[in-house]
Amino acid sequence: MTGFVVVIPARYGSSRLPGKPLLEIDGRPMVAHVWQRASESAATRIVVATDDQRIVEAVNAFGGEAIMTRADHPSGTDRLAEVARCLKLDDDTIVVNVQGDEPLLPAALIDQVAVRLEEDAQASIATLAEPIGDVDTLFNPNVVKVVRDVHGRALYFSRAPIPWDREGFTSRPALLDTDAWLRHVGLYAYRAGFLAEYVDWLPSPLEQLEQLEQLRALHHGHCIQVALSTEPHPAGVDTPDDLQRVRQYIERNAPGGK
C-alpha cells in the first residue's frame, strides 16, 4: 500500500493515572512501547501528539518525533486534525490514530485498518470490529456495538445490544451462531481531508445521546469502513490494575523473561 502516517495522541492528564504516557514498563515509558508497536507497522512516519513538554522530551530521548498540540481539544479527533494541519498533509493522506495507552497493540492491526481505508475510496474512516460471543458482553453498555452493510460499511454504532433478536431475546437471551453481533474496536484510520472537515461540525444529536463521536461522521453522510480484526485487540491501560497486567505480560514475554 501507499505510505500512511501514525499519530499517537498522548495527554499527560489522567484522573486515574496521572502522567500515564510516562509510566514505566520494563524500564521504558509507556509511550516508547506504543511507538515501538507503531514502528513495526508499514507507517512511513510516526508522530506523538501531546500537550506536555515532559512527554516531548521523553519521546525525543528515544529518538521519536513529537509535536505540541493545544490542551483544550474536545476530542482525540480534533487533536488529530491539528496534527494533520501542522504536518501539511495532503487530503488523501491516511492517518492512523494509535492511542498512547495501548502498548500491546499488534502492528498488524495498524496495517489492516490503513489498508482497509485505502481499498474503499468512498470511505472517510476505517475501523475494526470483533465478534461478540456472549450475551453479557452484548448487553454491556460500556461495549460499543456496530452493524454493517453488505460492503462492510457501518450502518450504526450503539451502546445498546444491536441487532436485536426479536424472537430470541423475548425469552432467555442467547446468541445465534452468526457474526451479526460485533464489538467495535477503537482503532481508526482517517483521510486527512476528512479531519479538516470534521472540526467544523457541531456534535450531532445521536452522538450526544450515545456519547460516541463516530456517529458525527455518519450524521454528515460519510462512510465508515469496518473490517473484522485479523488478530485479537488487547485492552489498553486505564487503571493501575491494567498497568500491572501489562507490566507482567511484557516481563513474561521479554527475551529471557519468566
C-alpha positions, -999 to +999 in steps of 0.1 A: +000+000+000+010+036-002+025+052+029+005+063+059+011+084+090+006+071+125-003+098+151-001+088+188-021+112+210-005+112+244-021+135+270-003+139+304-035+144+324-054+113+335-078+112+365-068+076+373-032+075+361-016+110+360+013+112+336+002+079+320+023+081+289+055+084+310+047+055+334+075+029+333+070-005+317+101-027+316+124+002+321+108+025+294+080+049+294+046+036+281+047+059+251+080+042+240+063+008+239+034+023+218+060+039+195+077+005+191+044-011+181+037+015+155+073+013+141+067-024+134+038-014+110+042-001+074+038+035+085+062+059+068+060+085+097+051+083+133+043+114+154+034+117+191+009+145+196+010+158+232+001+187+254+030+184+278+067+192+273+078+163+295+063+139+270+080+157+241+114+153+260+107+116+267+099+110+230+130+129+218+151+109+243+143+076+225+146+091+190+110+096+182+092+126+168+067+146+189+048+179+184+030+200+210-007+205+204-034+225+222-045+213+256-082+222+251-093+198+223-127+184+230-118+150+214-089+130+201-102+135+165-098+173+170-062+167+181-055+146+150-069+174+128-044+199+144-016+174+137-026+169+101-027+207+096+007+212+113+022+185+091+006+200+060-007+165+050-024+161+016-062+155+018-057+119+006-031+110+032-042+082+055-037+090+092-040+061+117-048+071+153-029+049+177-039+056+213-009+064+236-021+039+262-021+007+240+014-007+245+003-042+234-014-032+201-004-056+173+012-038+144-008-060+120-040-042+131-024-008+124-016-020+088-051-036+085-071-005+092-049+016+069-052-009+041-089-011+045-094+026+041-071+027+011-092-001-005-125+018-001-123+051-020-157+061-008-149+058+029-136+087+050-128+065+080-119+028+086-120+010+119-122-026+132-146-049+150-145-083+167-173-109+170-192-109+203-196-144+217-216-139+249-248-122+260-232-103+289-209-085+265-237-077+241-258-062+268-229-042+284-233-005+277-196+000+280-191-022+250-198-004+217-216-024+191-216-019+153-238-032+125-225-032+089-239-033+054-230-058+026-199-037+017-186-037+053-196-001+060-211+009+093-248+013+095-248+024+131-228+023+163-245+019+197-241+010+234-273-009+231-275-046+221-278-043+183-290-060+162-320-070+184-331-106+180-369-101+181-377-137+186-348-149+207-344-120+231-381-120+242-374-151+264-340-161+275-313-141+256-289-163+237-267-156+207-272-174+175-243-189+156-237-158+134-213-129+131-242-103+133-231-092+167-199-072+166-179-053+192-163-021+179-125-019+183-115+018+187-086+019+162-092+044+134-077+054+101-088+087+086-083+106+054-066+139+063-091+159+043-119+145+063-102+156+096-102+192+083-140+190+077-148+172+110-135+200+132-161+225+118-191+203+127-211+206+159-218+174+178-248+155+163-279+146+184-272+109+182-236+114+191-247+133+222-272+106+232-248+077+228-216+096+236-199+081+205-182+107+183-180+084+153-218+090+149-209+126+139-194+112+107-224+091+099-247+121+106-229+141+079-232+113+054-196+100+055-188+062+051-170+043+078-155+010+067-155-017+094-131-047+090-131-078+112-098-078+131-073-103+119-059-105+155-073-100+190-071-064+201-056-063+236-071-039+262-053-006+268-042+009+301-068+028+320-063+018+356-035+008+380-046-028+376-043-025+338-008-012+342+002-041+364-013-065+339+007-050+310+039-049+330+036-086+339+028-095+303+058-077+289+081-091+316+069-126+308+073-122+271+106-103+271+137-123+259+147-143+289+115-135+307+098-158+332 
